[in-house]
């Protein structure tokens, strides 16, 4: 079992990029298995911040193989911009990065449709990133998508034109104006760049390398509570963000999965619409947002902030089969006299612990704990952390029944504490 999966356990933005980068030395292959440019995985080292949308977060480790799996949807224009922003040469990138021939493409029409659909919803907007993710997955499921391997065909432009005709026909039913040339800007240049990379049946490569003893880390995007089946539907993303998605998104057997590493923030955040029981629409919420720089890596939108939600965390752990926990943003929580944790909900006057499937409103039941005041960003040993933070960690471990084996105390690669 040489495959581990790393997932976010909340509504995304848990710090997956930093953690993947930090633990990449333990693996030979880092592979993205779902999502697309709606992801914004931030990592920081040598005082430089990088935000990755499509490319796996192990790309800065020269000896690692990075794979964009079949479950990912790729926007060639975003891919081109991203490769140009990394500070790596074209030769280095081509050597380190492989693309699945089965990965679906996001066409300009998908982005226009995304914007038109969201615009038509009026006040009931889902909060889409408008990157074309949903329409691209819709075409995939409808067996009408274009895949990365097809860009090598001589008649690819004809295929593209056929798909765009279908998209434009749908758009006639919407009161939405757009400039197609604006959406196409950089798209065909991105296609030409993609042709320089290895576009292969990555499921064969992955299984061959695993059979030879190589270790793979499957990197999830978004978060468990945004899963299309188990999240707060319809306020979710368009793919399976849970651990099972790694199998379908990379072409691997569940029998080969080892650990499932779950990342959660010391508090909760959410972007866009949807239920958020512990949300803080007050001064405390603003403090968390400002201290935590809680603005979307992809959209720049301010994130909604609130206290840790244990029922939601336990739900994600159950669905994903998490074996270990990593906690991030504990440094942001420094400075509060007291902090709160949601331990259950109240619904209809009764206490409950289940997530309502229909997003019925619930009232959070909080437990209050003493906070910690110390600046912890310079701490590198667990024993040196404030006692109240260790009590907070211990409480979560007891409630979830899982060990927290990594504590992030800042955004930089070095600001990480590993526990045995």
C-alpha positions in Angstrom: 0.0 0.0 0.0 2.3 2.7 -1.3 -0.4 5.4 -1.9 -1.4 8.0 0.6 -4.2 10.5 0.1 -4.1 14.1 1.5 -7.4 15.9 1.8 -9.0 19.0 3.2 -11.7 18.2 5.7 -13.6 21.4 5.7 -14.9 23.8 3.0 -11.5 24.1 1.3 -8.6 26.5 1.9 -7.2 24.3 4.7 -3.6 24.7 3.6 -3.2 21.6 1.4 -0.6 23.2 -0.9 1.8 24.0 2.0 1.5 20.6 3.5 2.0 18.7 0.2 5.1 20.7 -0.4 6.3 20.0 3.1 5.9 16.2 3.0 6.8 15.7 -0.7 10.3 14.5 0.3 8.6 11.3 1.6 7.1 10.5 -1.8 8.3 9.8 -5.4 5.1 10.9 -7.1 2.6 13.7 -6.3 -0.7 13.6 -8.3 -3.8 15.8 -8.5 -6.9 13.7 -8.8 -9.9 16.1 -9.2 -10.9 19.7 -9.5 -9.3 22.3 -11.8 -8.3 25.9 -11.7 -10.9 26.6 -9.0 -8.2 25.3 -6.6 -5.7 27.7 -5.1 -3.0 25.8 -3.3 -0.6 28.3 -1.7 2.9 27.4 -0.6 5.7 29.6 0.6 9.5 29.2 0.9 12.5 31.4 0.6 10.2 34.3 1.3 8.3 33.7 -2.0 4.6 32.7 -2.2 3.4 30.5 -5.0 -0.3 29.8 -5.8 -0.9 26.6 -7.8 -4.2 26.0 -9.5 -3.6 22.9 -11.7 -0.1 21.8 -11.1 0.6 19.5 -8.2 2.2 21.0 -5.1 5.3 18.8 -5.4 6.5 20.7 -8.5 9.3 22.6 -6.7 11.0 19.3 -5.7 13.3 18.5 -8.7 13.5 14.8 -8.2 9.7 14.2 -8.0 7.2 13.1 -10.7 4.1 15.3 -10.7 0.9 14.1 -12.5 -2.3 15.9 -13.5 -4.7 12.9 -13.2 -7.7 12.0 -15.4 -10.1 13.4 -12.8 -8.8 16.9 -13.2 -10.3 19.4 -15.7 -7.7 21.6 -17.4 -8.0 25.1 -18.7 -5.0 25.5 -21.2 -4.9 29.3 -20.7 -4.6 28.9 -17.0 -2.1 26.2 -17.4 0.1 28.4 -19.6 -0.1 31.3 -17.1 0.7 29.0 -14.2 3.8 27.5 -15.8 5.1 30.9 -16.6 4.7 32.1 -13.0 6.7 29.3 -11.3 10.2 30.5 -12.0 11.1 27.1 -13.5 12.5 26.6 -17.0 10.4 24.9 -19.7 12.8 21.9 -19.7 12.5 21.5 -15.9 8.7 21.6 -16.1 8.5 19.1 -19.0 10.8 16.8 -17.0 8.8 17.0 -13.8 5.2 17.1 -15.0 3.0 14.6 -16.8 -0.6 15.0 -18.0 -3.3 12.3 -18.2 -4.6 11.9 -21.8 -8.0 11.2 -20.2 -8.2 14.6 -18.3 -11.0 16.8 -19.7 -10.4 20.2 -21.1 -12.2 23.4 -20.0 -13.2 25.2 -23.2 -13.9 28.9 -23.4 -17.5 28.0 -23.8 -17.5 26.3 -20.4 -16.4 29.5 -18.8 -19.1 31.5 -20.6 -21.7 29.0 -19.6 -20.5 29.1 -16.0 -21.0 32.8 -15.9 -24.3 32.7 -17.7 -25.7 30.0 -15.3 -24.6 31.9 -12.2 -26.0 35.2 -13.6 -29.4 33.5 -14.2 -29.6 32.4 -10.6 -30.1 36.0 -9.3 -30.0 36.1 -5.5 -29.6 32.3 -5.2 -26.1 32.1 -6.5 -24.0 29.1 -5.6 -20.8 31.1 -5.4 -19.0 29.6 -8.4 -15.4 30.6 -9.1 -16.6 31.1 -12.8 -13.7 29.0 -14.0 -15.9 26.7 -16.1 -15.5 23.8 -13.8 -19.2 22.8 -13.5 -20.0 22.9 -17.3 -16.8 21.0 -18.1 -17.7 18.2 -15.7 -21.3 18.3 -17.1 -19.9 17.7 -20.6 -17.7 14.9 -19.3 -20.6 13.1 -17.6 -22.8 13.7 -20.7 -20.0 12.1 -22.8 -19.5 15.2 -24.7 -16.1 16.4 -23.5 -12.8 17.1 -25.1 -9.9 15.4 -23.5 -6.2 16.3 -23.3 -5.1 13.4 -25.5 -7.2 14.7 -28.3 -5.2 17.9 -28.7 -2.6 15.8 -30.6 -5.2 14.9 -33.3 -4.8 16.6 -36.6 -8.5 17.5 -36.6 -8.5 19.0 -33.1 -9.6 22.4 -34.3 -12.6 20.9 -36.0 -13.5 19.1 -32.7 -13.2 22.4 -30.9 -15.4 24.2 -33.3 -18.1 21.5 -33.0 -18.1 21.8 -29.2 -18.2 25.6 -29.3 -21.3 25.4 -31.7 -23.1 23.4 -29.0 -22.1 25.8 -26.3 -23.2 28.8 -28.3 -26.5 27.2 -29.1 -27.2 26.7 -25.3 -26.2 30.3 -24.6 -28.9 31.6 -26.9 -31.4 30.7 -24.2 -29.7 33.1 -21.7 -29.8 36.8 -21.4 -26.0 37.1 -21.1 -23.6 39.1 -23.3 -20.0 38.0 -23.8 -17.0 38.5 -26.1 -15.8 35.1 -27.3 -12.4 36.4 -28.3 -11.9 37.6 -24.8 -12.5 34.1 -23.4 -10.4 32.5 -26.1 -7.4 34.8 -25.3 -4.4 32.6 -24.5 -6.4 29.3 -24.8 -4.9 28.1 -28.1 -1.5 29.2 -26.9 -2.0 27.0 -23.9 -2.9 24.1 -26.2 0.4 24.5 -28.0 2.3 24.6 -24.8 0.5 21.5 -23.5 1.6 19.6 -26.6 5.2 19.8 -25.4 4.4 17.8 -22.3 4.0 14.1 -21.9 0.3 13.4 -22.4 -0.1 9.7 -21.7 -2.3 7.1 -20.1 -1.1 7.9 -16.6 -3.0 5.1 -14.9 -0.5 2.7 -16.5 2.5 4.7 -15.4 1.1 5.1 -11.8 0.4 1.4 -11.3 3.7 0.4 -12.9 5.6 2.7 -10.6 3.7 1.6 -7.5 4.4 -2.1 -8.4 8.1 -1.2 -8.3 7.9 0.2 -4.8 7.5 3.9 -5.6 5.4 6.0 -3.2 2.6 8.3 -4.4 0.8 11.1 -2.6 -2.7 11.9 -4.1 -3.4 15.6 -3.6 -7.0 16.6 -3.2 -8.4 20.0 -4.0 -11.3 22.0 -2.4 -12.6 20.2 0.8 -14.7 17.2 1.9 -17.7 19.5 2.8 -17.7 20.6 -0.8 -18.0 17.1 -2.3 -20.7 16.9 -5.0 -22.4 14.0 -3.2 -21.6 14.5 0.5 -21.2 18.3 0.8 -23.8 20.9 1.4 -25.5 20.4 -2.1 -26.1 22.4 -4.2 -23.5 24.7 -2.7 -20.7 22.4 -3.6 -18.0 21.8 -6.2 -18.6 19.6 -9.2 -16.3 16.7 -8.4 -15.8 14.1 -5.6 -13.4 15.7 -3.2 -13.4 12.7 -0.8 -10.8 10.0 -0.6 -12.7 7.7 -2.9 -12.2 10.3 -5.6 -8.5 9.5 -5.7 -9.2 6.0 -7.0 -11.4 7.2 -9.9 -9.3 10.3 -10.5 -6.0 8.5 -10.9 -7.0 4.9 -11.9 -5.9 3.1 -8.7 -7.4 0.3 -6.7 -8.6 1.0 -3.1 -6.5 -2.0 -2.1 -3.4 0.1 -2.7 -4.4 3.0 -0.4 -2.4 3.3 2.8 -3.0 6.4 4.9 -5.5 9.1 4.5 -4.1 12.4 5.8 -6.8 14.9 6.8 -6.0 18.6 7.0 -8.2 21.0 9.0 -7.9 24.6 10.2 -7.9 25.4 13.9 -11.1 27.4 12.9 -13.4 27.2 9.9 -13.8 29.2 6.7 -16.0 29.1 3.7 -16.2 30.9 0.4 -19.4 31.6 -1.4 -23.0 30.6 -0.4 -24.1 27.6 1.7 -24.7 26.7 5.3 -22.0 27.6 7.9 -23.3 26.9 11.4 -20.4 28.4 13.3 -20.0 31.5 11.2 -19.0 34.7 13.1 -20.5 37.8 11.6 -18.8 40.0 14.2 -15.5 41.5 15.3 -14.1 38.1 16.2 -14.8 36.9 12.6 -13.1 40.0 11.2 -10.0 39.3 13.4 -9.7 35.8 12.1 -10.2 37.0 8.5 -7.5 39.7 8.8 -5.0 37.7 10.8 -5.4 34.6 8.7 -5.4 36.6 5.4 -8.6 34.8 4.6 -9.2 35.9 1.0 -9.6 33.4 -1.8 -6.3 32.3 -3.6 -8.3 31.9 -6.8 -11.0 34.6 -6.6 -9.7 37.0 -4.0 -13.1 37.0 -2.3 -13.2 37.4 1.5 -13.8 34.1 3.3 -16.5 33.7 5.9 -14.9 32.7 9.2 -16.1 30.9 12.3 -15.2 28.6 15.1 -14.2 24.9 14.6 -17.2 22.7 13.8 -16.6 19.2 15.3 -19.7 17.5 14.0 -18.7 18.5 10.5 -15.1 17.5 11.1 -16.1 14.1 12.4 -18.4 13.6 9.4 -15.5 14.3 7.0 -13.3 11.9 8.9 -15.9 9.2 8.7 -16.5 9.6 4.9 -12.8 9.8 4.1 -11.5 7.1 6.4 -8.9 9.5 7.8 -6.0 7.9 9.7 -4.1 11.0 10.8 -4.9 14.7 11.2 -2.9 17.8 10.4 -3.9 21.1 12.0 -3.1 24.5 10.3 -3.6 28.1 11.1 -3.1 27.6 14.8 -0.9 30.7 14.8 -3.9 32.8 13.7 -5.8 31.7 16.9 -3.2 33.3 19.1 -4.4 36.3 21.1 -7.9 35.3 22.1 -8.8 35.1 25.8 -11.2 32.3 25.1 -12.1 30.3 22.1 -15.1 28.2 21.2 -15.7 24.8 19.6 -19.0 23.6 18.3 -19.5 20.1 19.8 -23.1 19.4 18.6 -26.1 21.1 17.0 -29.7 21.9 18.0 -32.5 21.3 15.6 -36.2 21.5 16.5 -35.2 21.9 20.1 -33.3 18.6 20.2 -29.5 18.0 20.3 -28.1 16.3 17.2 -24.8 15.4 15.6 -25.7 14.7 12.0 -25.2 17.1 9.0 -28.7 17.7 7.5 -28.8 16.5 3.9 -31.1 19.4 2.9 -29.1 22.2 4.6 -31.8 22.7 7.2 -30.7 25.4 9.7 -29.1 24.1 12.9 -27.9 26.0 16.0 -24.4 25.3 17.1 -23.8 24.1 20.7 -20.5 25.5 21.8 -17.9 24.6 24.4 -15.6 27.3 25.6 -11.9 26.9 26.2 -9.0 29.1 27.4 -7.1 30.7 24.5 -3.4 31.3 24.1 -1.6 34.6 23.7 1.9 33.7 22.6 3.3 34.2 19.1 4.0 30.6 18.0 5.4 31.1 14.5 9.0 30.6 15.6 8.3 27.4 17.6 9.7 24.2 16.0 9.1 21.6 18.8 5.7 20.5 20.0 6.8 20.6 23.6 7.4 24.3 23.3 3.8 25.2 22.2 1.6 27.0 24.7 -0.2 24.7 27.1 -3.6 25.9 26.1 -2.9 25.2 22.5 -1.8 21.7 23.4 -5.0 21.3 25.4 -7.0 22.4 22.4 -5.2 19.8 20.2 -5.6 17.1 22.8 -9.4 17.9 23.0 -9.8 17.5 19.2 -7.7 14.3 19.3 -10.0 12.8 22.0 -13.2 13.9 20.2 -12.1 12.5 16.8 -10.1 9.5 18.1 -7.3 10.4 15.8 -3.7 11.7 16.4 -2.8 15.1 15.2 0.7 14.5 13.9 1.5 17.8 12.3 0.9 21.4 13.5 1.4 24.3 11.1 2.5 27.5 12.9 2.8 29.7 9.8 2.6 29.8 6.0 6.3 29.0 5.3 7.5 25.5 4.5 9.7 25.7 7.6 6.9 26.8 10.0 5.8 23.2 10.5 6.0 21.0 13.6 5.9 17.2 13.1 4.9 14.9 16.0 5.7 11.2 16.2 
